[in-house]
Amino acid sequence: MRHILMKLFWLMVFGLGAPAQASTPLTPIASLDVPRYMGTWYEIAKYPAWFQRKCVGSTSAQYSLLEGGRVQVLNRCKMANGEWNEALGLARQIGSATSAQLKVRFAPEWLSFIPMVWGDYWVIALDPQYQWSIVSEPSRQYLWILSRTPTLPRATYEQLLQQLGTMGFDLNRIEASAP
């Protein structure tokens, strides 16, 4: 366990090999209704991430509002052996009550005082009816396309890819998620 924590520490200190920055700074959406955002979101596509390497399909996130405005995050995915992998985390909103910038951590609570265990979770695009969402962070290293349903209509998905291209994301890195 100590070896894993040290490895995570050094990855956070020296970065995870962030890609070159796009010329335009990334900005979150203007306003997020956090209670409306709660519920289940299915992963439609993503930039591959080291912490999801065991996931082969059926990836979802369940968001639940807690006292004080914090959000419980339960990420789930199916592994190759057919078993479920789960990660329980906590998110907090940064800024105003309508801010689309959140910080999330999956590290144990006793490490929550360390700023590096909190990762950025920015909602950068959102359907007006809260049926799909695009999440990333300032360096564009991570990216998820999420939906309230396990699939998106092809036309909607293509539109989101086009939008991501205009936002400076490398479309060649995007990997469709298995249902």
Rosetta blueprint (number, residue, H / E / L):
1 M L
2 R H
3 H H
4 I H
5 L H
6 M H
7 K H
8 L H
9 F H
10 W H
11 L H
12 M H
13 V H
14 F H
15 G L
16 L L
17 G L
18 A L
19 P L
20 A L
21 Q L
22 A L
23 S L
24 T L
25 P L
26 L L
27 T L
28 P L
29 I L
30 A L
31 S L
32 L L
33 D L
34 V H
35 P H
36 R H
37 Y H
38 M L
39 G E
40 T E
41 W E
42 Y E
43 E E
44 I E
45 A E
46 K E
47 Y L
48 P L
49 A L
50 W H
51 F H
52 Q H
53 R L
54 K L
55 C E
56 V E
57 G E
58 S E
59 T E
60 S E
61 A E
62 Q E
63 Y E
64 S E
65 L E
66 L L
67 E H
68 G H
69 G H
70 R L
71 V E
72 Q E
73 V E
74 L E
75 N E
76 R E
77 C E
78 K E
79 M E
80 A L
81 N L
82 G L
83 E L
84 W E
85 N E
86 E E
87 A E
88 L E
89 G E
90 L E
91 A E
92 R E
93 Q E
94 I L
95 G L
96 S L
97 A L
98 T L
99 S L
100 A L
101 Q E
102 L E
103 K E
104 V E
105 R E
106 F L
107 A L
108 P L
109 E H
110 W H
111 L H
112 S L
113 F L
114 I L
115 P H
116 M H
117 V H
118 W L
119 G E
120 D E
121 Y E
122 W E
123 V E
124 I E
125 A E
126 L E
127 D L
128 P L
129 Q L
130 Y L
131 Q L
132 W E
133 S E
134 I E
135 V E
136 S E
137 E L
138 P L
139 S L
140 R L
141 Q L
142 Y L
143 L E
144 W E
145 I E
146 L E
147 S E
148 R L
149 T L
150 P L
151 T L
152 L L
153 P L
154 R H
155 A H
156 T H
157 Y H
158 E H
159 Q H
160 L H
161 L H
162 Q H
163 Q H
164 L H
165 G H
166 T H
167 M L
168 G L
169 F L
170 D L
171 L H
172 N H
173 R H
174 I L
175 E E
176 A E
177 S L
178 A L
179 P L
